[in-house]
């Protein structure tokens, strides 16, 4: 059954505002908390949020009832991934979103938010997607809930069924700018879907049957459905067209135009299922899913072959990888962009850790779709590092030109989603990259970013040639760094960068020149080595497998010199049996901190030409 969360979070309270800033505005970086995330939880989070971070919130289990159950746990157990959430404070609902991943983790909750006065923590957790600003006063909400005047949200509350659908509609109508989010979903329906009846839908289906599909769609100016269909009596009906026409069957209503609402699992399909109709996705119905060759504004223009990967996790320049669907099992248009990549296309790489463009690669093949794994992937080659520093500050300094170019493209390709990688905020100082994984990068935008001026019509842009595998080492923020966002700042720990920076200093002290690039943590050119650093946290097998795989990939995909000596840098001593495996079987040296210095295995000493 459809459910909806009313989550009290009054930002006038300092503790609530601080928690909201830390895990909603700034979001939670998975790498910072791997030691307390269960393997299954981490896998689900990383599958849904491939950029390695998500906005999170939670609820305490609550007081025990007379039957032994816990108040909030009982409510929480009604939820499913895909259900809606709205945050309440100041006598209104002010933010709304959707649950992407549900999980219970008291250790992570304590680390993020501490405990309340009763010693409980907010362990009933959920990761959010499509979080956006709304402004829905309680006067609007009370009639939907059947509450009396003066009532307000007093605790973690979950409503179900028709009431949940009406709340979703109310929040969708009030949609404003998005809070930075890891995924993008279609907006909720901007009409009162709750008013739609089964009789009206049947009337629309009867009209469809009477005139046939082609005439029905042509008369009402709808295109053929690609994703969602009503399955009835052995036939399939285009769900969006049926709903739009059915709305006009209601007393005093006119049919909806296609531009007046969006179709998706959380809007049209959800309402149809609530009315008792069976809705199927095209991949389940036998209807072939095809990409309209005119779907994208750049279709047919071979010069518009540039994309941008917005990445948090390691592996820049090796491959593109993302799921082919959302957590709810259905397609995401931003993920689908990866499937459109073709051999020879150019991929720019933006590092969210460094908040800058770090380099570019070339697609080594057409995108592949592994239906069994539910993933798109593209192998990359020819990674090269950018000499020019194009970071967030530079982009904001060129925001006026970027806004103007966006408006030009929107007018030129009216009716098309541009799929640009930016959040265009009214305040130029808040201009930033999207947190989506993948986006389109028009040639005209490249000209603005890398030349500082608009080029007018899109034209091919000369690309920086490779400048060597590694670049001079520049330390990143280590033990603590400040992430500044609207409304405040958050202090974070980067043990990984502390380890890398410390060993870079060790290399310099031993007359070796530390180097790195956007993919490789650390290395040297003379002698040639590649060093992969990992924070082990006691999980030796996982860390070693990851390091071995990445070291081999760096050489195979020519991100580093293929003749390099390979070294695993750990943050704690590695057991002898693992050292033997790495040295004798994999020919990988091992290094870890020891007594204020570093311990080097025999092979690591040989590769670096030093004596421990």
N, C-alpha and C positions, 0 to 999 in steps of 0.2 A: 504493500500500500504506500502511496505517496505520503511523504512526511515533510515537515518544515520546522526549523529550529528558530525559536526566539531566544537570542543570546544576550542577556544583560551585560553591558560593558560601559559603564559611565565614565567617560574620559575626563570628567572634572575631578575624579579621584586620582591622586598622583600615582598610586601603585598600579591602577588599571591602565592609565596613560603610558606608564613606563613599559608595562608588558605589551601593550598594543604596539608601541614604537618598536620594541625589540623583535617581535615575531610576526607582526602584520606589515607594518611599514617597511621594516628592514628585511623581513623574512628570515627563515632558518636555513643555514647552509649545512647540507648533510655531512660533508667532510668533517665539520667541526664536532660531530656527535656520533661518529661511526661506532665508537666504543660502547655506546648505550642503546643503539638501535638494533633490534633483533634482525637477523638475516632476512626473514620474510618481509618485515616492515620496510627495510632499506630497499629491497628489490622492488616492492610495489611503488615506493616513492620515486625511485630512480626511473622506473618504467614510465610513470605518468609525468614526471618532471625531469626531462633529460638534461636540463641546464643545472641540476644539482642543488636546487633551493626551492622552498615553498613557504607560503604563508600558513601559519598554524595557530590554532586556538584549542581550548579544552574546557572541561568541566570537572569539578571534584565529584567523587562518588555520591556524596550527600549523606544525610542522616538515615539511620536504619528505620524501616517501618516495623509494625507489629509482627509481620510475617517474616521478618529477617532480611527482606530485600532492601536495597539502598535507593533512596528517592531518585537521584539523578541517573543512576545506573539503569534503572527501569526505563526511564525516558530515553536514554542513549541507545538502549537495545532496540528501539523502534526504528532507528535510522538505517539508511542504506546509502552507499556511495552514489552520488547524483542528486541527493535531496538538497533542498535550499536552506539557506541560513540568513538571518537578518540580525544585525547588532542594534541593541536598544540602549539609549541614554539620552538625557535631556528631553524627555517626554516625546521622543520620536524614534523611528527606525532610521539609522543614518548610513549604514553600509549593508550591502547584501551580496551574497555569493553562493557558491555551490560546493558541496563536499566532494572532494576528489578521492581522498583516502581516509578511511576510518581505522584507528589503531589505538591500543591501550599501552601506555609506557610511563610508569611512575618515575623511573630514573630520569628520562628525558624531561618530563614535566617539572621535576624538582630542579633540574639544572637550569631550565629556562625561566621558571616562575617562582621557585621556592615552595613554601607551604603556607596555608592559611592559619588562622588563629586556633583551629582545631587539629592542626597537624596533618591535614589532608593536602594533597596536591592535585593539580588539574590534569589528571592522568587519562581521562576519557577524551582522547585527542582526535582532532581531524585536521587534515591539510585542505586548504581552500583553493578554489580556482574561480576565475571570472568575478573577482571582488570589485564592486563598483559603488560609487556614492549614490545615495538616495535621500529623499527628504519626505518621509511618510509620518505625519503626526498621529498620535494615538487616537485622535477623533476619527481618523479613517479606519484604524485597525479594530477598534472596539466593536463596531457593528458586525464585522466579519467573524470575530471571535465570540460574539454574543455576550460581551462584557458590559457591565453597567458603567455609567458616567463616573469618572474619577479613578477607574481601575487602571493599573499599569503592570508592566512586566516585572515580577518580583524575583524570579529565579529561572534557572535553565528549564525551558519549556519546549515541548515537542507537540505539534498538532498534526493531524492526519486527514487524509481523504479530501473531500471537497473544500474544506476550510484551508488546507494546505495549498491547494491549487489557487484559491482566491488570493491568498497572501502572496504567492508567487506573481500573480498578475499585478497586484497592487505595487509590488516592489519593481516589477519590470516597467510599469508605466512611469515610475519616478526615477528611472535610470539616469545617471549623470556621468561625469568622467570616471574612468577606471582607476582604482588604486593599483600601483604596480603589481603585476600578477605573472605567474609562471605559465599560464595558458590563456587562450582566448576562446570564448564560447559565443554563440549567437545570443543576442539580447532576448529577454523574455518578450512574449507577445504583447504589443502595445494596444490590445483591445481586451474586452472582458470575455475571455474564452469561457469563463464559468457560465456565461449566458447560452453557450452553444448546447443544443439538445440532440439526442439520438434521432428524434423525428426529423429534425432539420437536415442531419447528415444523410439519412435514408432518402429524403426528398432530393438532395443533390445527386445521390447515386442513381436514383430513378431517372433523373434528367440525363445523366451520363449514359445510361443504358439506352435511353430512347433515341438519342442523336448520334451516339458513338463517340469514341475518344477524341478523334481528330477535330470534329466539329465542336465538341464541348470545350476543348482547350482553346481552340481558335476563337470561338465566340466570346469566351471570358478572358481572353488574352493571357493565358497561362502557358508556360513551357512544360515539356514532359518532365516528370519527376525522375530524379537520378538516385535518390536514397530511400525514401519512405513511401510505402504503399499500404492501402487498406486491402486486406485479403478477405473476400466475402463470396460465398457460394462458388468457389473455384475460380474467381476472377480477381484481378488486381486493379485498384483504382488509385490514381495520382492523389496523394494525401493532401498536399497543399491546395490544389485546385478544388478538391471536394470541400475542404473546410472553408475556403474563401467564398465559394458559392453557397454553402450551407448557411453561412452567416446572413446572407441575404434572404434566406427562407424564414428567418425569425420575424415576428411582427414589428413593423416600423424600421427594419434594418435594410441596408443596401449591401450587395455583394462586395467583398473586399477586393481591392486591386492587389496584384502580387507584390507591389512595392510597399504595401501598408503593413506587412508582417513577415516574420521569418519562419522557416520551417525547420524542425529538428526534433530530436528525441525528447528534449526538455520542454517543448512548446506544443506543437501540433500533435505529435505522436502521444505525448503524455495525456493530453485532453481526450483524444480519441479512445485511448485505452480505458480511461476513467469512465467513458460512456459505454464501454462494453465491446468496442470494436477491436479486431485483431490487426495490429500494425506490424509489418515485416520490413526489414532492411533489405535493400536490393541484393546484397550478397547472400542473404538467406532465402530470397524469393525465386532465384533463378534468373532474375533480370540482370543482364550484363551491366556492370558499372563502367562507363566510358567517360573520359574527360573530354568535354566539348573543346574542339580545337580553337574556338573563339572565346573560351572562358576567361583567359588571361589577357590583360591589356597588351602584353608584349608578344602574343602569339603571331608568328609569321615574320618577326623582326629578328634576324639572326645576330644582330649586333647587341641585342639586349640579352646577353648570356652570362650575366654576373649575379651572384647571390652573396648572402652574408650569413655565416654561422655565428650565433651568439652563444658562447660556450663558457661554462664555469668549471667543468670537470677536466681532468687531464686528457691528453690525446689530440691537441690541436694539430691539424695538418695531416692526420693519418686517414681518417674516414669520416663520413657523415652517417649518423645512425639515429633513428628515432622510431617510436611505435607507429603503426599505421592506423591507430584508433585511440580514442580517449578511454578513460577508465570504464566508462559505461558501455564500451564495446562498439561505438560508432565513430565515424570519420571526423577528422579535424582538418579544416582547410589549410592551416599553417603546416601541419605535418605533411599534407598532400603535396606541398611545394617541393619537398625532397624528391618525391617520385617523378617530378618534372625535370630533374637535372639530367643533362646529356653529356656524353663523352666530349671533352674539350671545353666544357663550361668552366668559368673561373669562380672560385669561392674565396671571398674575403673572410678573415677570421677576426672576430671581436672578442677579446677576453674580458669577461665581467669581473674577474679578479683584479686585473690591471686597469680596467675601464678605458681601454684603447684598442684600436685596430693594430694587430701584431704582425700580420702577414697574409699571404695568399697561397692558394693551391690550385691545381687543375684537376678536374674530374677525370679519372683514369678509365672510366667506363660509364655506360648509362646506369641510372639508378636501378637497383634490383628490389623486388618485393618478395619477401619470404612470408608467404601466407601462413605457414605452419607456426613460425615464430611471431607472426603479427608485427613485422618490422620492415621499414625501408632502410636501405644502406647504399652508400656510394664510396668506392675506394678513391683515395686522392693521391696525387703525386706532385713532385716538383715544388714542395713547400719552400717559400722564401720569406725572409723577414723584411718588414718595411723599415727603411731608413728614416722616413718622415714620421714624426710623432703626432698622430691624429688621435687625441684623447677627448674626454668629455668636455674639457675646457675649450679646446679648439672648436668642437662642434657647436657649443653654445655661442661662441664668438661669431659663428657663421649661421646662427639660427634664422635670421631674417631672410637670408638667401634660400635656406632650406624650406622655410615656410612658403616663400614665393614659388619655389619649384614644385612643391607639393600641390599648391593651388593650380599651377599651370597644367600639371599632369592630370589632376582631377577633372579639370575642364575639358582637356583633350580626350580623356578616356572616360567620359561620364558614364556612370552605371557600373563601372568595374571597381573592384577592390584593388587598391594599388599594392598592398602587401609590403608597405615600407617598414623599415626596422626601427622607427622612432616613435616616441611618445611626444606628440606635439602639444605642449602645454601653453596656456595663455601667457604665463610668465616665462619669458625666455630663459631665465635663470633655472627653471625647472625642466627644461628640455633634456631628454635622456633617451637611451636606447630602450627598446622593448625588452621584456624578459622572455619573449618567445624564443624558441630554439633557432628558427630559420626564417629568412625573409628575402625579398627581392631587393637588389641594389641597382637602380637605373644608372645608366652611363652619365646622365646629367647630374645626378646626385654625387657620383664619384668625382666629377670635375669640381664640384663645389667643395667637397671634403678635402681633396688632395691638391687642388689648384687655388682654392679660396674664391672662386667666382663661378657664376652660372655660365653654361655653354650655350644656352638656348636649346635648340633641338638636340636630342640625344645623339651622341656620336661615339665611336670607339675611342677609348682612352688608353694611351700607352701604359703598359704595366711595368712596374719595377722589375729589373732582372734579378735573378738570384745573386746574393752577395756573400756566398759561403754558407756552410752548414751552421756554424755557431757565430755568435756575436759577443762583444765584450760583456762581461758579467756586470749586471747592475742589481744590487740587493733590492728585494721587495720588502714590504713591511713585514716584520717578524713577530716578536712576542705579543705585541699589542698594536692594533691600529684602530683609527677612528673612522667609522663609517657615518658620514653626515647625510641626513635625510631631512625632509620637511618636518619641522617640529622638534628637532633635537638630534642627538648623536648617540652612537652605540659603540662601546669598546669591545673588540673581539680578539681572540687568540689565534695565532697562526704558528703552531709548533713545527709544522712542515717547513715553513720559510726560515724559522730560526735554525733548524738543522742544516738547511741548504746554505744559508748565509755564513754560519759558523765554519762549515767545511770549505767554503770558498775562501775564507780568511786563512784557513790552514794551508790550502793550495798556494796562496800568494806568499805565505811565510816560507814555503819550500821552493820558491822560485819557479812556480808553475802559474800560468796565466789562466784564471778561471773564466769560462765562457758559458753561454746558454743561448737558447732561442725559445720561441713560444711553446714548443713541444717538450724540449729537453730541459730537465731541471738544472743540470750542471755538466760540464765536460771540459776537456782540454784539447787543443789542436796539436800541440807538440809536447809529449807524444799524444796521438789521437785516442781519446777516451770518451765514453758516454757514461754518465752517472745518474742513476734513477734513485731518488730518495723516497722513502716511505716511513710513515709513523706506524709502528707495528701494533701497539696496544695489546700485546700478548697473542695476537692472531698471526702467528708466524707463517702458516701455510698460505693464508689468503694474501698477505703482503708479498710473500716471495713469488707466488704465482703471478700476481699482478705485475710485479717488477720485471720478472723474466719475460712475460708477454710484451710489455712495453719496450724493453730494450731490444728485443728481436724486431719488433715493428719499426722502431726508429731506423734501424739499418735497412730493413727490407724496403720500406717506403722512401728511403733516401732522405730522411729528415736529418740523419747524421752519416758520417763517413762509414762505409761498410767495413772498413778495416779497423775500426775503433776497438779498443779493449773495453769490455762491458763490466760495469761495477754497480753493485747494489749497496746503497748507503742507507742503513737502518738507524733508528733512534735508540735502539737498545741492543744488547748482546744477542747474537743469533746462536742457537744450539749447534753443537758440533756436527750432528748428523745432517743438518741443513747446510752448514758450511761445506761439508764434504760433497753434498749433492751439487751445490752451486759451482764449486771449484772443479771437481773431478768430472762431473757429467755435463754441466752447462758451460763450463769455461767462463764463469762469471766471478769476479773478485768481490769481496765483502768488506765493508767498513762500518764501524759504529763508534760512538763516543765512549771514552774510557778514561777516568781519572783526570779530567780536565784536558785531555788530548783525544786522539783518535786511534783506534786499533785497526790495523790493516792486515788482511789475510795475505799469504804469500803471493797469490795471483794479483791482488790489488797493488802490492808493492812493485811487482814486475811491470804491470801496465803503466803505472805512474813513474817508474824509474826512481823510486825512493826506498829508503830503508827505515822501517818502523823503529 
